[in-house]
Structures are given as structure tokens and as C-alpha cells.
Amino acid sequence: MSEVEADKNGHCYSRFARVRVWLDVTNPLKRTIKVCPRQTFETFWADLRYKKLLDFSFICGHMGHIVRDCRVDVDTEWTILENFKFGNWLKASTGPVRSQPCKDNI
């Protein structure tokens, strides 16, 4: 993680923390990440959403190609969109945001 966005009062936006990260584009996108806040050390899993996400395959999760160009073998189970491990739900919504207190030291 290279940057966490907060205002001068330490507030994040809405119910999420906006962070800037570096991605290795040779690996599939991550759908979740393990978070361990420094103040509580109580680990939890957080769902990830990506802003400005390039085209990616809903089958393999790699950026740079879409399902029809994916080289992963697809059986009939995968032909139904709901069975894909990845999808448009990985793209962050661009709706309005409200400032709320952010957990310290995440």
C-alpha cells in the first residue's frame, strides 16, 4: 500500500477506506485482503473494489483481456456469468461520498 486517503481530521469517505496500491499486472486481481489494525490486532477480511480498472477477464482475473479472449479452458459450468470468480462488482461505484471517521492506524 502506498497511500491512504483521509482529510486533515483523519476522516475517510463513506464506509470504505480509499487506498492507493501498486499492482503486479501479471497476477490476477485480488478480491479480498486481510487487514490487521495496529490498535486492536483483530484481523478481518475486507472486500476490494477498484477505481479506474482496465478490462479484465471474469474467468482468470487478469487485466488486459476479456472473457472471449481468455486462454483459460472454459467448461460449461463457467458459461453462466454468475459462476465467474470475478465480475463488474470489482469496479468501485462512482456515486457521492460522505466523510466519516476512519479507524486509526489501519
N, C-alpha and C positions, 0 to 999 in steps of 0.2 A: 504494500500500500504506500503510495507516495504522498497523499494529501487527503485530509478530511475537511469537508466544507462546514463551517459554522460561522455565525455572525460574531460581533465583538462581545456579546454577552454569553457566548458558548452555546447558542441555540442552533439546533439542526432544523430541518424542514419536514413538516408533517410527521408521519410515523416512521420515517426512514432516515438513515444517515447517508448523505451523499459523499462518496469517496472517489478519489482518482487512483486508478491502479494501472500497472503495466501488465499487459497480457502477452503470453507467448502464443502467437497465432498458429503455431504448428500443433498445438494441443486443442482438444475440444473445449468449448465454453464450460465454465463451472456453473452449476445450477444452484448450489448452496455453498456456504462457507462456515467453518467452525469459528465462533467468536468467544473470546475469554476476556471479559472486562477486568482491568487491573484491580479495581476496588473490591470486587466480590469473588473473582476467580471461579464463578459459576459458569461453566461452558454451556453454550447453546448453539443451535444451528440456525443460520439466517438465510432466507431465500435471496437470491441475487436477481437484479434487473439491470439491463444495460442501456445506456443512452448512446445515441449515435452508433448503433450496431450495424455493421455491414451485413450483406447477405450471408446466410449460413444454412447448412443442411440440418433439417429437423431430424434426420436419421443419425448422423455421426457427430453433430455439434461443431464441426469445423467451419470456419469462416472461409469465404472465397468461392463457394459454390452452393447450389440449392439442391433439393431432393432429386430432381430429374437428372442432375449431373453427378450425383454421389456414386462413388465406386464401391461402397459397402453393398454386399449382397442383400437383396431385399426379398423376404419371403412374403407369402400372402398375409401373414399376421401384421406386417408393417404397412400394408397398403391403406389401412384405416388411419386417418390423421390423428385420432385420439391415442393411438398406440405409440406414437413417436415420443422419444425421451426429451426432445427439445421442441420449442414452438415459439410463436409470436409472443407468448406470455413472458419470454425473457426480455422483451423490449420494454423499457420504462415508459409509463404513460407520461404525457406532457401536459397534464392538467395543472390547475392552480395549486400553489403550495402555501402552507401557513407555518409560521415559526413556532416551535415548541422546544422546551428544554431538552437537551441532549444528555445522555449518560456520559459522565466524565471518564476520561482515560480508557476509552474503547480502542 
